[in-house]
Amino acid sequence: MACAAADPKVRGGTWAEYVVTPAQFCIPLRKDVDLEQGAALLINPMTAWGLMHEARRGRHRAVAQTAAASTLGRMIVRLGKRFSLPVINVVRRAEQVELLRGLGAEYVVNSSEPEFDKRLRELCHRLGATIGFDAVAGEMSALVLRAQPRGSRLLVYGALSLQASQADPVSLIFEGKRLEGFSLDAWLRSRTFLGQLRLARQIQRLLGSDLKTDFQAKVPLQEVGNALQQYAANMTAGKVLLMA
């Protein structure tokens, strides 16, 4: 069973010995699901699926995403291949470019390189990336939105920069572009309870492949402080799994 805290005001979520939550926030795991992958089900896999659902529902021709070397970003890369939907991947280091190339990503741009803006705009317009997923926020939101074609949407689902998302008024006013937030909780609440269960079972079938979570380490719960430091030092290497 995978579960989540129902009240967003409860800080720490399920980092507790006991938690009370409605059945709606509990997901039965299939017998063939690895427990470690099941432990990571509720955030990245579901968010990646939800974002790609928006892209497919809107019949967008291509996707642009930031933080593409992250665990969730890699899921988007694999889902893009599954659904034959081109993904333009924005990273910030050369080794991340190579990492995504190894996963079969065709379009990867490094925000640290000269003419990044020009390269991103060229790809967005050539491929028709009228939807984007932004996990960085700050200035990056404005950069991606500016690079996209007219009428595009940019869904902000994270704030790795720890800064408020920026947007060029020209993009919003004269080019009909939209800067929106994406909340997994709100997206799930928009579905019926039975719809959520069907969705969860569908996603679980891909936990060992397209929606697989990579773990860089498995650490005893008593060493949670060290685990957080290790993860913060190298997020690209994968998640750190706390073992009870």
WOLIN-V402294 format. One record per backbone hydrogen bond with DSSP energy under -0.5 kcal/mol. NH is the residue of the N-H (numbers start at 1). CO is the residue of the C=O. If there is no record, write none. Layout:
nh={NH & NH}
co={CO & CO}
//
This chain:
nh={2 & 4 & 8 & 10 & 11 & 13 & 15 & 16 & 21 & 25 & 26 & 27 & 28 & 33 & 38 & 39 & 40 & 40 & 41 & 43 & 45 & 46 & 47 & 48 & 49 & 50 & 51 & 52 & 53 & 54 & 55 & 56 & 57 & 58 & 59 & 60 & 61 & 62 & 63 & 64 & 65 & 66 & 68 & 70 & 74 & 75 & 76 & 77 & 78 & 79 & 80 & 81 & 82 & 83 & 84 & 85 & 86 & 86 & 88 & 89 & 89 & 90 & 90 & 91 & 91 & 96 & 97 & 98 & 99 & 100 & 101 & 102 & 103 & 103 & 104 & 105 & 107 & 108 & 109 & 111 & 111 & 113 & 116 & 119 & 120 & 121 & 122 & 123 & 124 & 125 & 126 & 127 & 128 & 129 & 130 & 131 & 132 & 133 & 134 & 135 & 138 & 140 & 141 & 142 & 143 & 144 & 145 & 146 & 147 & 148 & 151 & 152 & 153 & 154 & 155 & 156 & 156 & 157 & 157 & 158 & 160 & 161 & 162 & 166 & 171 & 172 & 173 & 174 & 175 & 177 & 178 & 180 & 180 & 182 & 184 & 187 & 188 & 189 & 190 & 191 & 196 & 197 & 198 & 199 & 200 & 201 & 202 & 203 & 204 & 205 & 206 & 207 & 209 & 211 & 212 & 216 & 217 & 219 & 221 & 223 & 224 & 227 & 228 & 229 & 230 & 231 & 232 & 233 & 234 & 234 & 237 & 238 & 239 & 241 & 241 & 242 & 243 & 243}
co={27 & 25 & 6 & 7 & 9 & 10 & 12 & 14 & 19 & 22 & 23 & 2 & 26 & 30 & 34 & 35 & 36 & 37 & 38 & 40 & 40 & 41 & 43 & 44 & 45 & 46 & 47 & 48 & 49 & 50 & 51 & 52 & 53 & 54 & 56 & 55 & 128 & 128 & 86 & 131 & 88 & 133 & 90 & 67 & 70 & 71 & 72 & 73 & 74 & 75 & 76 & 77 & 78 & 79 & 81 & 80 & 61 & 84 & 63 & 87 & 107 & 65 & 88 & 89 & 109 & 93 & 93 & 94 & 95 & 96 & 97 & 98 & 99 & 100 & 101 & 100 & 87 & 106 & 89 & 91 & 109 & 110 & 113 & 115 & 116 & 117 & 118 & 119 & 120 & 121 & 122 & 123 & 124 & 124 & 128 & 62 & 153 & 64 & 155 & 133 & 163 & 137 & 138 & 138 & 139 & 140 & 141 & 142 & 143 & 144 & 175 & 149 & 130 & 178 & 132 & 154 & 180 & 134 & 155 & 134 & 135 & 136 & 159 & 138 & 168 & 168 & 169 & 170 & 170 & 171 & 152 & 154 & 178 & 156 & 182 & 183 & 184 & 185 & 186 & 188 & 192 & 193 & 194 & 195 & 196 & 197 & 198 & 199 & 200 & 201 & 203 & 204 & 206 & 206 & 209 & 239 & 239 & 241 & 243 & 220 & 221 & 223 & 224 & 225 & 226 & 227 & 228 & 229 & 230 & 231 & 234 & 235 & 214 & 217 & 239 & 240 & 219 & 241}
//
